[in-house]
Amino acid sequence: MDSRVMLMLETFLQEDYGRGDVTTDAVIAEGQTATAEIIAKEDCVVAGLAEVLFFVKQKGLEVEQKVSDGQRVSNGTIVAKVSGDAKKMLALERVSLNIISHLSGIATTTAKAVSIAERARKGVRIATTRKTTPGLRSLEKKAVELGGGDPHRADLQDMVLIKNNHIALVGSVKKAVQLAKKKVSFSKKIEIEVSSIEDAIKAVKAGADIIMLDNMRPAEIRNAVGELKKQKLRDKIEVEASGGVNFDNLADYAKSGADIISMGMLTHSAKSIDFSMRFRR
C-alpha cells in the first residue's frame, strides 16, 4: 500500500481524534473488545475499502474484507468486518466511513456516467479532470477508474495540455503547439484546448495529438468533427469534449462524435454514499 496514502489517513485520524475521545474514555472500559460490520446503506460501487482496511489493520485490529473495490453492491451489503480493541475501533470509525463514503460516491457516479455514454454510443470514454480535493487526488482518480472511467492527468507532468491562458500568453494556437513540440519529449502527448472549429483545424495541422473542444455544445462538436472529416484530418486526432457536461446532456455529448468526454463533476460533485459501522460486544 502507498505509504503516502497511509500518512494521509493518519493525518485525517489525528485531525478527528485531536487530544483524545472524551466520550469513549468516559463510557468504554480499557481492554473491552468488539466486532463491527461496515454496511452499505445504498446501492453503489465500492471504493476506498482496501486502503481503509489496510490502515485499520496497521492499527492492530483484525479485518475481514467481504467485497472488492470496484464491485457493485446493494443496500444492506456487509462490505467488511473489523474486530479488536473497542476504543481503537471507535476512534477509527468516522474517518474510515468518510473515506469509503466519499470514494464510493465517486466510483458510483462514474459508473452511471459510463453507462449513459455507452448506451448512447459504443466506445466513447469518460474521463475525470484535475478538479479534485487537495490531498485526495490519487484516491479520487483511483475511484474514477474503479467506476470504469479514465483518470486523465495525474499531475501537471503527465502530458502537455495547452489551455486558453497559455494560448493568450503565447499569442496563437499554432505557436503554442509548435513550441511544445520543440521543447517537450516525443514521448508525451500534446493536447490543446480550443473553442472554435477554426482553432481546432489549426491545432491539428500544427501537430497536436488531442484537441479539447471546450464548452462547445453537442451540435458544435458534431460540426467540428464533421469539418475535420471533410478536411481528412479526423484520423490524425483524438477529440475530447469538456465543459458543462452533466447527466442531463451526457448522452447528447456521447453522440456528438467526441472520443473522450471529461467531467469535473465526477470528483467535485459526486454524492457520498451512506455507509455505517454496526458494533457488537
N, C-alpha and C positions, 0 to 999 in steps of 0.2 A: 504494500500500500504506500502511496506517495507520502513521504514524510512531511511535505508542505501542507497537505490536507490534514494530517493528524495535528500539526501545530496549530492550524487554523481552528479546528474543532476544540482544541484545548483552550484557545483564546476565547471562543464563544462560551465555553463552560465557565471559565473564570469570570467573564462578564456577568453571567447569570448567578453564579454561586457567591461571588463577592467575598464577604467576610464570614460566610457560613450560612447554613439553612436554619434559621431560628425556629421554624415550625417543626421540622423533622427532629431537631435536637431536643425539643420540648416533649414530643409525644412518642418517638420511636426509641426503643431500648438499644443500647450498644450490643452488637452481635446478632440482632434479630435478622433472620433470613426471610426471603420471599421469592416468589416466582411471578413473572408478569408476561402477558401476551400483548404484542403490538398488533393492533387490529385496524384494517382499512374500513373507514366508515362510509366510503363511496366507491363506486366502480372507478377503476383507474389503471394507469400503467405505473408500476412501482419503479422508483429511482432513489438513489442515495442510501439504500438499505445496507449494501456491502460496506460502505465507508463507515456508517454509524455503528454497525455491529462489530467491525474490526476495532474501532475506537473503544467501544464498551468493553470488549474483551481485554484490551490493554489495561483497563482499569480493574481487572481481577474478577470480572463477572463471567458467568457461563452463558453462551449464546447458542441458539438453535435457529438457523435460517430456514424458513419454510418455503419461501418462493425466491425466485431470482429477479434481480433488477432487469427491467425491460419486459417483465411478464405482466399481462393484463389480468387483473383480479376483480372480483365482485365485492360489493358491500358486505361486510361481515367477515371477510377472509382474515385469518390469523397469518401474518406475514413472518413473524419471528417470535421466539420465546427467550426471555432473559431471566436468569436466576442468580442468587447470591446474596450479598450483604444488602439489606433493605435500604440503609441510608445512602449507599452509593447509587443504588438504582433510582431513588427519588431525586438525587442530585443531578443525575444524567437525563431524567425523563423529558423535561421540556426542550432542552437543546436537541436531543435525539429526534423527538417528534417534529420539531420545527424544520429540521433539515430534510427529513423524509417527506414531510408535507409539501414543502416548497419545491423540492426537486421532482417529486411525483406529479405535482401540478404542471410543471414544465413538460415532462415526458408525456403526460396525458393530453395537454394542449397541442403538442407537436403531432402526436398520433392522430388527433382529429384533423389537423390541417393536412397531413399526408393523405389521409383517407379521402378528404374532399377533393384534393388536387388529383389524386389517382383516378377517382371516378369521372372527373371532368376530362382528363387527358392522360393517357398512359405515358410514363417516363419523365414527367416534369418533376424536378427536385425541389424540396422545401428546405430552405436554409435559415439559420439564425444570423444575428448580427453581433456587433460589439456592445450593444445596449444591454449590458449585464450588470449585476450587483457587484460593486467593488469587493474583491477578495473571494468571490464565489464563481468567477468566470469558468474555471476548469470544471467545476462540478455542474454548473448550469449547462455548459456546452455538452458535457457527457450525457446529461439528462435529455437534451435535444436528440442526440444520437440514439439513445435508448428508445425514444419515441419514433424513430425512423427518419429523423431529419439529418441535415448536413450541418456540421459545426461552423463552416466558413472559416474566417481567420481566427486563430487563437490569440494573436497579438499583432503588433504593427510590423514585425519582422517576417511574418508568414508569406506575404506576397505584396506586390505593388498594387495599391488601389488609389488611383488618382481621382480626387474628389473636386467638387466645384471650387473650393477655396485654393487648392493647388493650381487649378487652371487660371483662376483670377490673378494669382501672383505671377504665374509664368507668362500668361498672355494668350495662349491658344491651346486647343486640344492637340493639334498636330505637334506643336513644340513640346508639350508635356510628355507625350508618348515617345517622341524621339529622344528626349533627354533620359527617360527611364531606360530605354533600350540600350542607350550608350553606356550608362553608368551601372546598371544592375546586372547581376549574373544571368546568363541564359537559362539557368535552372529555375528561376522564379517567373511565374506568370504575371502578366501586366493587365490589370483591369482598369477601366476608366469610366467615370460617371458622366453621363451626357443627358441632356434634357430636350434634345431636338433630333429629328431624323438627319438633318444636315451634319450635325456633330457626330452622330453615330457613324455615318459614312466616312467622315474624315478620320475617325478613330480606327476603323477597320483598315483603311488604306495606309495609315501610319504604322500599322503593325501590332495593334492591341490584340490580346488573346481573348478578352472578355469585355463586353460593354454592358454597363449597368444603366438601364433606362429608368431614370429617376423621376418619381412622381408623375409618370405618364399613366393615363387611363388605359384600360384594356384595348379600346379601339385604336388609340395612338400607337400602342405596341404592335398591334396587328399591321398597321400601316408601315411601321418601321421595319418589321420583319419582311413584309412584302417588298419593300424597296430594296432591302438587302438581297433578296432573291432575284429581283429584277436586274440588279447590277452584278449578279453572280458572285456575291460576297458572303452569302449566308453560311456556306460550308467552311468559311475561314474563321468563324467567330462563334463564341458562346454568348447567349443573350440572357441577362439577368434583369428581372423586374423587381423594383424596390420602391417603397414609399406608399403608405396609406393602405396597405393590404390587410384585410381582416376576413373573418369567416363569412361575412355577407357578400363580399366581392371576390373571394378567392377562386371560385370556380371560373368566373369570367377571366381572371388573370391566367389561370391554367390553360384556358382555351385560346389565349392570345398568341401563342407561338413561342413564348419565352422558354428557355431551357431550365432556368432556375428562378425561384421566387423567394426572395428573402423577406422575413417577417420579424421585426423587432418585438412584436407582441408576444412571441414565443417565450421570451425571458422577462420582459419588463411588465407584462400584463397578465401572465398566467395566474389563474386562481389556485391557491394552495388546496391540496386535498386533505380532508379531515381524517386524521389518524388518532387513535387513543392507545393508552397503555393501561391494561387492566391488571391490578395486583391481587395476589392471593398470598396468605401467610404460609 
